[in-house]
Amino acid sequence: MTEQKKSASTQDIDARLKQARQAAEKSAAKSGPKGPSRSGLALAMRLGVEIVSALVIGVGIGLLLDYWLGTKPWLMLLFFVLGAAAGVMNVYRLAMGMQDLDDNERE
């Protein structure tokens, strides 16, 4: 008798799981494409943060090394340039990723 109860409860759980999966698939289809937010303001904010954070980190490392090694301002200038290059590369990668996302949506 317990086997019948187990099989009935197992079937009930399977039916509930199927219903939940179908509901999740329907809501995912209605919500649109998966991925990062595509609003212009969000993209602009992210681009700004990418550049500024790379510059701040580069200048910070340069200042710390200058203080430690006594080479003011040469390492700060070097790491400023490296930080700027890193920021531009991050923005470039982000732009290429957005382009790939647009290409995938068009297919």
TORPA-4810 file (N, C-alpha, C, O; in nm, 3 decimals):
<nodes>
NODE_1_0.081_-0.118_0.000_0.000_0.000_0.000_0.086_0.126_0.000_0.048_0.226_-0.061_M
NODE_2_0.198_0.123_0.066_0.284_0.240_0.067_0.345_0.265_-0.070_0.374_0.379_-0.105_T
NODE_3_0.366_0.156_-0.149_0.420_0.173_-0.284_0.322_0.250_-0.371_0.362_0.332_-0.453_E
NODE_4_0.193_0.224_-0.353_0.093_0.296_-0.431_0.091_0.444_-0.391_0.077_0.530_-0.477_Q
NODE_5_0.105_0.473_-0.262_0.109_0.612_-0.217_0.234_0.682_-0.271_0.227_0.798_-0.312_K
NODE_6_0.347_0.611_-0.270_0.470_0.671_-0.320_0.459_0.699_-0.469_0.499_0.806_-0.516_K
NODE_7_0.407_0.605_-0.542_0.397_0.627_-0.687_0.297_0.738_-0.717_0.318_0.815_-0.811_S
NODE_8_0.191_0.747_-0.641_0.093_0.854_-0.662_0.154_0.989_-0.628_0.134_1.087_-0.701_A
NODE_9_0.227_0.995_-0.520_0.289_1.123_-0.483_0.400_1.159_-0.582_0.420_1.277_-0.612_S
NODE_10_0.472_1.062_-0.632_0.575_1.086_-0.733_0.513_1.139_-0.861_0.565_1.231_-0.923_T
NODE_11_0.403_1.080_-0.901_0.333_1.127_-1.021_0.282_1.268_-1.001_0.287_1.351_-1.092_Q
NODE_12_0.233_1.296_-0.883_0.183_1.430_-0.852_0.296_1.533_-0.860_0.279_1.642_-0.915_D
NODE_13_0.410_1.497_-0.806_0.526_1.587_-0.810_0.571_1.608_-0.954_0.602_1.721_-0.994_I
NODE_14_0.574_1.501_-1.034_0.613_1.514_-1.175_0.518_1.606_-1.249_0.562_1.689_-1.329_D
NODE_15_0.389_1.593_-1.224_0.292_1.679_-1.290_0.311_1.824_-1.250_0.301_1.914_-1.334_A
NODE_16_0.338_1.849_-1.123_0.361_1.986_-1.076_0.487_2.045_-1.138_0.489_2.162_-1.175_R
NODE_17_0.592_1.963_-1.148_0.717_2.011_-1.209_0.695_2.048_-1.355_0.745_2.150_-1.401_L
NODE_18_0.621_1.967_-1.428_0.593_1.997_-1.568_0.517_2.128_-1.581_0.547_2.210_-1.668_K
NODE_19_0.419_2.149_-1.496_0.342_2.273_-1.500_0.430_2.393_-1.468_0.419_2.497_-1.533_Q
NODE_20_0.517_2.379_-1.368_0.604_2.490_-1.330_0.702_2.522_-1.443_0.728_2.639_-1.471_A
NODE_21_0.757_2.418_-1.508_0.850_2.442_-1.618_0.781_2.510_-1.735_0.838_2.601_-1.796_R
NODE_22_0.660_2.467_-1.766_0.587_2.530_-1.876_0.556_2.676_-1.844_0.567_2.762_-1.931_Q
NODE_23_0.517_2.703_-1.720_0.489_2.842_-1.681_0.616_2.927_-1.689_0.610_3.042_-1.732_A
NODE_24_0.730_2.871_-1.648_0.857_2.945_-1.653_0.897_2.972_-1.798_0.946_3.081_-1.828_A
NODE_25_0.877_2.875_-1.887_0.911_2.896_-2.027_0.823_3.003_-2.090_0.871_3.085_-2.168_E
NODE_26_0.694_3.003_-2.056_0.604_3.104_-2.110_0.641_3.243_-2.062_0.640_3.338_-2.140_K
NODE_27_0.674_3.256_-1.934_0.709_3.389_-1.882_0.843_3.436_-1.938_0.862_3.556_-1.960_S
NODE_28_0.936_3.343_-1.962_1.064_3.381_-2.021_1.046_3.426_-2.166_1.113_3.518_-2.211_A
NODE_29_0.955_3.362_-2.237_0.930_3.400_-2.376_0.864_3.537_-2.383_0.890_3.613_-2.476_A
NODE_30_0.779_3.570_-2.288_0.712_3.699_-2.287_0.805_3.812_-2.246_0.786_3.925_-2.289_K
NODE_31_0.903_3.783_-2.162_0.990_3.888_-2.109_1.089_3.940_-2.211_1.150_4.044_-2.189_S
NODE_32_1.109_3.871_-2.321_1.200_3.920_-2.425_1.332_3.847_-2.419_1.346_3.747_-2.349_G
NODE_33_1.430_3.897_-2.493_1.558_3.829_-2.501_1.633_3.836_-2.369_1.627_3.934_-2.295_P
NODE_34_1.704_3.729_-2.342_1.786_3.726_-2.221_1.913_3.803_-2.247_1.961_3.808_-2.361_K
NODE_35_1.967_3.863_-2.144_2.093_3.935_-2.160_2.091_4.066_-2.084_1.997_4.094_-2.008_G
NODE_36_2.193_4.145_-2.104_2.204_4.271_-2.031_2.098_4.371_-2.074_2.039_4.360_-2.181_P
NODE_37_2.075_4.467_-1.989_1.978_4.572_-2.019_2.023_4.649_-2.142_2.142_4.677_-2.159_S
NODE_38_1.929_4.683_-2.229_1.963_4.747_-2.353_1.926_4.895_-2.354_1.928_4.958_-2.460_R
NODE_39_1.894_4.950_-2.239_1.858_5.091_-2.239_1.982_5.176_-2.264_2.092_5.141_-2.224_S
NODE_40_1.961_5.288_-2.332_2.072_5.375_-2.367_2.141_5.434_-2.245_2.264_5.447_-2.242_G
NODE_41_2.062_5.471_-2.144_2.121_5.529_-2.025_2.208_5.428_-1.951_2.316_5.462_-1.903_L
NODE_42_2.162_5.305_-1.943_2.241_5.201_-1.875_2.373_5.177_-1.948_2.477_5.160_-1.885_A
NODE_43_2.368_5.176_-2.079_2.489_5.156_-2.158_2.586_5.272_-2.141_2.706_5.252_-2.125_L
NODE_44_2.534_5.393_-2.143_2.619_5.511_-2.127_2.684_5.514_-1.989_2.802_5.548_-1.975_A
NODE_45_2.606_5.478_-1.886_2.662_5.475_-1.750_2.772_5.370_-1.740_2.875_5.393_-1.677_M
NODE_46_2.749_5.254_-1.800_2.849_5.148_-1.792_2.977_5.190_-1.864_3.087_5.164_-1.815_R
NODE_47_2.964_5.254_-1.981_3.082_5.299_-2.053_3.162_5.399_-1.971_3.285_5.392_-1.965_L
NODE_48_3.092_5.493_-1.908_3.160_5.592_-1.825_3.230_5.529_-1.706_3.343_5.565_-1.674_G
NODE_49_3.163_5.437_-1.643_3.223_5.370_-1.526_3.344_5.288_-1.567_3.443_5.284_-1.495_V
NODE_50_3.337_5.223_-1.683_3.451_5.143_-1.730_3.575_5.230_-1.748_3.684_5.193_-1.703_E
NODE_51_3.560_5.344_-1.813_3.675_5.430_-1.839_3.728_5.492_-1.709_3.848_5.490_-1.683_I
NODE_52_3.638_5.547_-1.629_3.681_5.616_-1.506_3.745_5.518_-1.409_3.848_5.550_-1.348_V
NODE_53_3.688_5.400_-1.393_3.746_5.304_-1.298_3.884_5.258_-1.343_3.973_5.242_-1.260_S
NODE_54_3.903_5.236_-1.473_4.035_5.197_-1.521_4.137_5.307_-1.497_4.250_5.280_-1.458_A
NODE_55_4.097_5.433_-1.519_4.189_5.544_-1.494_4.222_5.558_-1.346_4.337_5.579_-1.309_L
NODE_56_4.121_5.547_-1.261_4.143_5.561_-1.116_4.236_5.451_-1.065_4.326_5.478_-0.986_V
NODE_57_4.214_5.329_-1.109_4.300_5.219_-1.066_4.442_5.238_-1.117_4.538_5.217_-1.043_I
NODE_58_4.456_5.279_-1.244_4.590_5.301_-1.299_4.665_5.411_-1.226_4.782_5.395_-1.191_G
NODE_59_4.598_5.524_-1.202_4.663_5.635_-1.131_4.693_5.595_-0.987_4.798_5.631_-0.934_V
NODE_60_4.603_5.522_-0.924_4.627_5.478_-0.786_4.750_5.389_-0.775_4.833_5.406_-0.686_G
NODE_61_4.761_5.293_-0.866_4.879_5.206_-0.866_5.005_5.288_-0.892_5.107_5.267_-0.826_I
NODE_62_4.997_5.380_-0.987_5.114_5.464_-1.017_5.155_5.549_-0.900_5.274_5.560_-0.871_G
NODE_63_5.058_5.609_-0.830_5.092_5.691_-0.713_5.154_5.607_-0.602_5.250_5.650_-0.538_L
NODE_64_5.098_5.489_-0.578_5.154_5.402_-0.474_5.297_5.361_-0.507_5.385_5.362_-0.421_L
NODE_65_5.321_5.325_-0.632_5.457_5.286_-0.671_5.552_5.406_-0.666_5.668_5.391_-0.627_L
NODE_66_5.504_5.523_-0.706_5.588_5.643_-0.697_5.625_5.673_-0.553_5.740_5.707_-0.523_D
NODE_67_5.529_5.661_-0.464_5.556_5.686_-0.322_5.655_5.584_-0.268_5.746_5.620_-0.193_Y
NODE_68_5.638_5.459_-0.306_5.723_5.352_-0.255_5.864_5.359_-0.313_5.961_5.336_-0.241_W
NODE_69_5.875_5.390_-0.443_6.006_5.390_-0.509_6.068_5.528_-0.519_6.186_5.539_-0.554_L
NODE_70_5.992_5.634_-0.490_6.045_5.769_-0.496_6.072_5.817_-0.638_6.170_5.887_-0.663_G
NODE_71_5.987_5.780_-0.730_6.007_5.817_-0.871_5.901_5.914_-0.920_5.863_5.910_-1.037_T
NODE_72_5.853_6.002_-0.832_5.743_6.091_-0.869_5.779_6.172_-0.993_5.894_6.214_-1.003_K
NODE_73_5.693_6.195_-1.082_5.559_6.149_-1.118_5.559_6.046_-1.229_5.455_6.021_-1.290_P
NODE_74_5.674_5.984_-1.257_5.689_5.903_-1.378_5.602_5.778_-1.380_5.539_5.749_-1.482_W
NODE_75_5.596_5.706_-1.273_5.513_5.585_-1.273_5.365_5.619_-1.274_5.284_5.545_-1.331_L
NODE_76_5.329_5.732_-1.211_5.189_5.772_-1.216_5.149_5.803_-1.361_5.041_5.764_-1.405_M
NODE_77_5.235_5.872_-1.434_5.206_5.903_-1.573_5.199_5.776_-1.659_5.113_5.762_-1.745_L
NODE_78_5.292_5.684_-1.633_5.292_5.557_-1.707_5.164_5.479_-1.681_5.101_5.430_-1.775_L
NODE_79_5.125_5.467_-1.555_5.005_5.391_-1.523_4.877_5.466_-1.561_4.773_5.403_-1.580_F
NODE_80_4.884_5.599_-1.572_4.770_5.673_-1.626_4.745_5.632_-1.771_4.631_5.609_-1.811_F
NODE_81_4.853_5.625_-1.848_4.841_5.584_-1.988_4.793_5.440_-1.997_4.706_5.408_-2.079_V
NODE_82_4.848_5.352_-1.915_4.804_5.212_-1.915_4.657_5.199_-1.873_4.583_5.118_-1.929_L
NODE_83_4.616_5.276_-1.774_4.476_5.275_-1.731_4.383_5.325_-1.840_4.274_5.271_-1.860_G
NODE_84_4.427_5.430_-1.910_4.346_5.482_-2.021_4.333_5.378_-2.131_4.226_5.360_-2.188_A
NODE_85_4.442_5.310_-2.161_4.438_5.204_-2.263_4.346_5.090_-2.220_4.271_5.036_-2.301_A
NODE_86_4.353_5.053_-2.093_4.266_4.946_-2.042_4.120_4.989_-2.049_4.034_4.908_-2.084_A
NODE_87_4.090_5.114_-2.016_3.953_5.163_-2.024_3.900_5.162_-2.166_3.786_5.122_-2.189_G
NODE_88_3.982_5.205_-2.260_3.940_5.205_-2.400_3.919_5.062_-2.449_3.823_5.036_-2.523_V
NODE_89_4.005_4.970_-2.410_3.988_4.830_-2.449_3.860_4.771_-2.390_3.790_4.695_-2.457_M
NODE_90_3.828_4.806_-2.266_3.704_4.757_-2.205_3.582_4.810_-2.280_3.487_4.736_-2.304_N
NODE_91_3.585_4.936_-2.316_3.474_4.995_-2.392_3.463_4.929_-2.529_3.353_4.902_-2.576_V
NODE_92_3.575_4.904_-2.593_3.575_4.838_-2.723_3.515_4.698_-2.712_3.432_4.659_-2.795_Y
NODE_93_3.557_4.622_-2.610_3.501_4.487_-2.591_3.351_4.492_-2.565_3.276_4.408_-2.615_R
NODE_94_3.308_4.590_-2.487_3.165_4.604_-2.460_3.089_4.636_-2.588_2.981_4.581_-2.611_L
NODE_95_3.144_4.724_-2.670_3.078_4.759_-2.796_3.071_4.639_-2.890_2.970_4.619_-2.956_A
NODE_96_3.177_4.562_-2.896_3.175_4.443_-2.981_3.076_4.338_-2.928_3.011_4.269_-3.007_M
NODE_97_3.066_4.327_-2.798_2.968_4.235_-2.738_2.826_4.278_-2.768_2.741_4.193_-2.795_G
NODE_98_2.799_4.408_-2.765_2.666_4.458_-2.798_2.636_4.434_-2.946_2.522_4.404_-2.982_M
NODE_99_2.738_4.447_-3.031_2.719_4.422_-3.173_2.687_4.275_-3.198_2.599_4.243_-3.278_Q
NODE_100_2.757_4.184_-3.129_2.729_4.042_-3.143_2.588_4.009_-3.096_2.519_3.926_-3.155_D
NODE_101_2.546_4.075_-2.988_2.410_4.053_-2.937_2.306_4.099_-3.038_2.205_4.032_-3.058_L
NODE_102_2.330_4.214_-3.104_2.239_4.262_-3.207_2.236_4.166_-3.326_2.129_4.138_-3.381_D
NODE_103_2.352_4.117_-3.366_2.357_4.023_-3.479_2.280_3.895_-3.450_2.214_3.841_-3.538_D
NODE_104_2.289_3.846_-3.326_2.218_3.724_-3.288_2.068_3.746_-3.285_1.991_3.654_-3.316_N
NODE_105_2.024_3.864_-3.249_1.880_3.894_-3.244_1.822_3.902_-3.384_1.706_3.868_-3.404_E
NODE_106_1.900_3.946_-3.481_1.850_3.961_-3.617_1.833_3.827_-3.688_1.755_3.816_-3.782_R
NODE_107_1.905_3.725_-3.643_1.898_3.594_-3.709_1.773_3.521_-3.675_1.752_3.409_-3.722_E
</nodes>
